[in-house]
Amino acid sequence: MEMYRELINEQKGEGSADPIQVEKRKEMKEFLSKTMKTDDIKQIQLEDLKKEINGENMIKRIQYRKQIGLSGKRPVIAKGEIMKKEHAHAEGIDEKEKHPDFGFKCLHYSVSEASKTISVSINNKKNVACKVRAKTIDAEAKAGEDYDAYDEIVEFTDG
């Protein structure tokens, strides 16, 4: 954002004449020329610049955190307090990212250690007899340390 603001201000004639700022803007333009194939900031979309600087994964993570409401401080959970919270329901994701046959009601949960368990709903969208493998994957929480791993075949009956 700083790069965008600095170079727009320079084009408006409002850029600082301080030699350090001038050199900084020069480096910004060199970066733009290398990565975006132009040093004219007005030809570059802010979102494209953010993706180039932060990477595609960082942008997706920020969008995800906004979607599920993870921002700022987390609430304090007292020792022994049972807390189970669903953050991101599946209807919030793009249709092309959804599996045609199976899905989850919720995509992100927070659970206190005192809760001991959580139920995760798997939806059989076709309502036909079938089997699907369900498996936990480590992310912030680690199997064996934070939770018991799960790797099972779930069977659905017709209807």
ZIMO-V697741 format. One record per backbone hydrogen bond with DSSP energy under -0.5 kcal/mol. CO is the residue of the C=O (numbers start at 1). NH is the residue of the N-H. If there is no record, write none. Layout:
{{CO,NH} {CO,NH}}
This chain:
{{1,5} {2,6} {3,7} {4,8} {5,9} {6,10} {7,11} {8,12} {9,14} {9,15} {10,13} {18,22} {19,23} {20,24} {21,25} {22,26} {23,27} {24,28} {25,29} {26,30} {27,31} {28,32} {29,33} {30,34} {31,35} {32,36} {32,37} {32,38} {33,37} {39,41} {40,43} {41,44} {45,49} {46,50} {47,51} {48,52} {49,53} {50,54} {50,55} {51,55} {55,59} {56,60} {57,61} {58,62} {59,63} {60,64} {61,65} {62,66} {63,67} {64,68} {65,69} {65,70} {69,71} {76,78} {78,81} {81,83} {81,114} {83,112} {85,87} {85,110} {87,89} {88,107} {88,108} {89,92} {90,93} {94,97} {95,98} {101,125} {101,126} {103,123} {105,90} {108,87} {108,88} {110,85} {112,115} {113,116} {115,117} {119,121} {121,105} {121,123} {123,103} {123,125} {124,127} {127,159} {130,156} {132,154} {134,152} {141,139} {142,145} {142,146} {142,147} {147,144} {150,136} {152,134} {152,154} {153,155} {154,132} {156,130}}
